[in-house]
Amino acid sequence: MNRIGLIISTLLLLVVIASSTLFVVDQRQAAVVYALGEIKEVIVEPGLKVKMPPPFQNVVFLDRRIQTLDSPQTSPIFTAEKKSLVIDWLVKWRIVDPRQFIRNNGVDMRNAEIRLAPIVQAAFNEEVTKRTVREVLATQREQVMQGVRARLADDAKSFGIEIVDVRTKRVDFHTNITESVYRRMESERKRVAAELRSTGAAEGEQIRADADKQRDMIIAQAYREAQKIKGEGDAKAAAIYAAAFGRDPQFAQFYRSLEAYRQSFRNRSDILVLDPDSNEFFRAMRGGALPTRK
């Protein structure tokens, strides 16, 4: 029984030792083999590999894929015309020399990013300070990124990495400048709005004046036509009255008396004080002057 247990223990020990000597290298990784703290081998070919068991040899894996470093802070950069810009950038990089990378940064990739960020910011400072805002934003934006990438090439070699790409995500004025630009834009818009309102008011007054003029002309023309028609009607009526009164003078006198009564007594409250015996006004009412038809 002791012999069987010994055999099983030996087999388990061998399995543990064998498993500690075998490791798998992924195609996205680089395996760095240490021997007592010294780098003995760097393996980039994927597959099953063999090493000595710990503590004689240990393995550390590094990611060989492209990494992204975003600007950790937005520090203002002055252009050639002394304008303060805030630039958000990103850098694409990857490990190409694992030995050099570990010597300078250790096995933690965050150490490399912490050290690389101020170098990238300094490269942007050097490229932006010799250009104007218009050049940074439009005409030479690609040249700025190429210049930063060229400046980072030597530092990248000492880091054991390769700079794949450099890009600017956002280029904006500093907060103080942005506020002043917004205020200037707002005042300009207000000026344009006031100018448009004043122009519209002037045009409105002109339109109203033209409309009033046309209205007065139409009313004057209509009044003239009405007076003309009325005059023609009065003339025809006078001719008819004259012809009728000429044929019967007594009827004309009676008709005029009735018209006089109608004009004198328009309302029931109207009062006229006269002496009927001494006035010819009521002669038609007394019946003695009623006209007779011929």
C-alpha positions in Angstrom: 0.0 0.0 0.0 2.9 2.3 0.8 4.4 1.4 -2.5 1.3 2.4 -4.4 1.0 5.7 -2.6 4.7 6.4 -3.3 4.1 5.7 -7.0 1.0 8.0 -7.1 2.9 10.7 -5.3 5.8 10.4 -7.6 3.5 10.6 -10.7 1.8 13.7 -9.3 5.1 15.3 -8.6 6.2 14.6 -12.2 3.0 16.0 -13.6 3.4 19.2 -11.6 7.0 19.5 -12.7 6.1 18.8 -16.3 3.2 21.4 -16.2 5.6 24.0 -14.7 8.0 23.4 -17.6 5.4 23.7 -20.3 3.8 27.0 -21.5 1.8 28.1 -24.5 2.7 31.2 -26.4 -0.3 33.0 -28.1 0.2 34.6 -31.4 -0.8 38.0 -29.8 1.9 37.7 -27.1 5.6 37.6 -26.6 7.0 35.3 -24.0 10.0 36.4 -22.0 11.9 33.7 -20.2 13.8 34.7 -17.0 16.5 32.8 -15.3 17.3 34.1 -11.8 16.1 37.6 -12.8 18.0 37.7 -16.1 16.3 37.6 -19.5 17.4 34.4 -21.2 15.1 34.2 -24.1 12.3 36.0 -25.9 9.8 33.8 -27.8 7.4 35.3 -30.3 6.6 32.2 -32.3 3.2 30.8 -31.1 2.9 27.3 -29.9 3.8 24.9 -27.0 7.2 25.7 -25.4 9.4 24.2 -22.8 11.5 25.8 -20.0 13.1 24.8 -16.7 10.8 24.6 -13.7 10.7 27.5 -11.2 12.6 28.9 -9.6 15.2 28.3 -12.2 13.2 29.9 -15.0 10.0 32.0 -15.1 7.9 33.3 -18.0 6.4 36.7 -18.4 3.9 37.5 -21.3 3.8 40.8 -23.1 0.9 41.9 -25.3 2.2 42.6 -28.9 -1.0 44.0 -30.1 -1.4 47.7 -31.0 -2.1 49.8 -27.9 -3.8 53.2 -27.6 -2.6 56.0 -25.4 -5.0 58.9 -24.9 -3.9 62.3 -23.7 -4.1 62.1 -19.9 -4.6 65.9 -19.5 -5.5 68.9 -21.7 -2.6 71.3 -21.2 -2.9 74.6 -23.2 -0.4 75.1 -26.1 0.4 78.5 -27.5 0.6 78.9 -31.3 2.9 81.2 -33.2 0.3 84.0 -32.9 0.1 83.5 -29.1 -3.3 81.8 -29.1 -3.9 79.2 -26.5 -5.1 75.9 -27.8 -6.2 72.7 -26.1 -5.4 69.5 -28.1 -6.7 66.0 -27.3 -4.6 63.5 -29.0 -4.1 59.7 -29.2 -1.0 57.6 -30.0 -1.1 54.0 -31.4 1.9 52.0 -30.4 3.1 48.4 -30.0 6.0 46.5 -28.6 8.7 45.5 -31.1 11.7 44.8 -28.8 10.5 43.0 -25.6 14.0 43.0 -24.1 14.4 46.7 -24.5 10.9 47.3 -23.3 11.4 45.4 -20.1 14.8 47.0 -19.4 13.2 50.5 -19.6 9.7 50.0 -18.4 9.5 46.6 -16.6 6.7 44.2 -17.4 3.8 46.7 -16.6 2.7 48.4 -19.8 1.2 51.3 -17.8 4.7 52.4 -16.8 5.5 52.9 -20.5 2.3 54.9 -21.0 3.1 57.1 -18.0 6.5 57.9 -19.4 5.4 58.2 -23.0 2.6 60.7 -22.3 4.7 63.8 -21.4 7.1 63.0 -24.4 4.1 63.1 -26.8 2.8 66.3 -25.2 6.2 68.0 -25.6 6.3 66.9 -29.3 2.9 68.5 -29.8 4.2 71.7 -28.1 7.1 71.9 -30.5 5.0 71.4 -33.6 2.2 73.7 -32.6 4.2 76.7 -31.3 5.7 77.3 -34.8 2.3 77.3 -36.6 -0.8 79.5 -36.6 -4.2 78.5 -35.5 -5.4 78.2 -39.1 -2.5 75.9 -40.0 -3.1 73.7 -36.9 -6.8 73.4 -37.6 -6.8 73.1 -41.4 -4.0 73.6 -43.8 -1.1 71.8 -41.9 -3.0 69.5 -39.5 -1.5 66.4 -41.2 2.0 67.9 -41.1 1.6 68.4 -37.3 0.8 64.8 -36.7 3.6 63.6 -39.0 6.1 65.9 -37.2 5.0 64.5 -33.8 5.4 61.0 -35.1 8.9 61.8 -36.4 9.9 63.4 -33.1 8.8 60.3 -31.2 10.7 57.8 -33.4 14.0 58.0 -31.5 12.3 57.9 -28.0 10.2 54.9 -29.2 13.3 52.9 -29.9 14.6 53.4 -26.4 11.3 52.3 -25.1 11.4 49.1 -27.3 8.2 50.2 -29.0 7.0 51.4 -32.4 4.8 54.4 -33.0 2.1 53.2 -35.4 0.0 56.4 -35.6 -0.5 59.8 -34.1 -3.9 61.6 -34.3 -5.6 64.7 -32.9 -9.1 64.0 -31.6 -10.0 67.6 -30.7 -8.5 71.0 -31.2 -10.2 73.9 -29.4 -9.4 77.2 -27.9 -8.8 77.5 -24.2 -11.8 78.2 -22.0 -11.0 81.9 -21.5 -10.5 82.4 -25.3 -13.6 80.4 -26.1 -15.8 82.6 -23.9 -14.4 85.7 -25.5 -15.0 84.3 -28.9 -18.6 83.3 -28.0 -19.2 86.8 -26.6 -17.8 88.4 -29.8 -20.0 86.1 -31.9 -23.0 86.9 -29.7 -22.5 90.7 -30.1 -22.0 90.3 -33.8 -25.3 88.3 -34.1 -27.1 90.9 -32.0 -25.7 93.7 -34.3 -26.9 91.8 -37.4 -30.3 91.1 -35.8 -30.7 94.8 -34.8 -29.7 95.9 -38.4 -32.2 93.4 -39.8 -35.0 94.6 -37.5 -34.3 98.3 -38.4 -34.3 97.4 -42.1 -37.5 95.5 -41.7 -39.1 98.4 -39.7 -38.1 100.8 -42.4 -39.5 98.6 -45.2 -42.6 98.1 -43.1 -43.1 101.8 -42.8 -42.6 102.2 -46.6 -45.1 99.5 -47.3 -47.6 101.0 -44.9 -47.1 104.5 -46.5 -47.6 103.1 -50.0 -50.7 101.2 -48.8 -52.1 104.4 -47.2 -51.4 106.4 -50.4 -53.1 103.8 -52.6 -56.1 103.7 -50.1 -56.4 107.5 -50.3 -56.2 107.5 -54.0 -58.8 104.8 -54.3 -61.1 106.6 -51.8 -60.6 109.9 -53.6 -61.3 108.3 -57.0 -64.4 106.6 -55.6 -65.7 109.8 -54.0 -65.2 111.6 -57.3 -67.1 109.0 -59.2 -69.8 109.0 -56.6 -70.1 112.8 -56.7 -70.2 112.6 -60.5 -72.9 110.0 -60.4 -74.8 111.9 -57.8 -74.6 115.1 -59.7 -75.8 113.4 -62.8 -78.7 111.9 -60.8 -79.5 115.3 -59.2 -79.5 116.9 -62.7 -81.9 114.2 -64.0 -84.1 114.5 -61.0 -84.2 118.3 -61.3 -85.1 118.0 -64.9 -87.9 115.6 -64.1 -89.1 117.9 -61.3 -89.0 120.9 -63.5 -90.9 119.1 -66.3 -93.5 117.9 -63.8 -93.8 121.2 -61.9 -94.1 123.1 -65.2 -97.2 121.1 -66.1 -98.8 121.7 -62.7 -97.6 124.8 -60.7 -100.1 124.3 -57.9 -99.0 120.8 -57.3 -95.4 122.0 -57.3 -96.3 124.5 -54.6 -98.1 121.8 -52.6 -95.1 119.4 -52.9 -92.7 122.1 -51.7 -95.0 122.8 -48.7 -94.9 119.1 -47.8 -91.1 119.0 -48.1 -90.9 122.0 -45.9 -93.2 120.4 -43.3 -91.1 117.2 -43.4 -87.8 119.1 -42.9 -89.3 121.1 -40.0 -90.9 118.2 -38.1 -88.3 115.4 -38.3 -88.9 114.2 -34.7 -92.0 114.1 -32.5 -90.4 116.4 -30.0 -89.8 119.2 -32.5 -91.8 122.4 -31.7 -92.4 125.3 -34.0 -94.1 128.5 -32.6 -95.8 130.6 -35.3 -99.0 132.6 -35.8 -101.1 130.6 -38.2 -103.2 133.6 -39.2 -100.3 135.8 -40.2 -98.1 133.2 -41.8 -98.3 131.5 -45.2 -96.4 128.4 -43.9 -99.5 126.5 -42.8 -101.7 127.4 -45.8 -101.5 123.9 -47.2 -102.7 122.5 -44.0 -105.7 124.8 -43.7 -107.1 123.2 -46.9 -107.8 126.3 -48.7 -104.7 125.9 -50.9 -104.9 122.3 -51.9 -104.0 121.9 -55.5 -106.6 120.8 -58.0 -105.8 118.5 -60.9 -106.4 119.8 -64.3 
